[in-house]
Amino acid sequence: MDKDTLERMADVAHLHLEAQEIEQLSKELGTLLEKFDKLSQVATDEIAPTAHPITDKNVLREDEVWASLAIEDVLKNAPDKEERFFRVPRIIE
């Protein structure tokens, strides 16, 4: 990537780059663009496109409605209770 293009891109993005940064980024982006060019040369005509490379599916079960325990049964072994609730020590002042 040439320095003029990089300077224009930096200007559009409102970035202030020093001369040393422009030099380094120019080399790095040039190398990156070369790699992308090599990738674009790979023959992919026989390969079917995929929307997502991972084929795993999330297995979900159907929702089932069933009767809940009675509140009395839930609270019968509670060490401390108040009306329909468990009573616990206060931990936040």
Secondary structure, DSSP 4 states (H G I P E B T S, - for coil): --HHHHHHHHHHTT----HHHHHHHHHHHHHHHHHHHHHHTS--TTSPP-S-S-------PPP---PPPPHHHHHTT-SSEETTEE-------
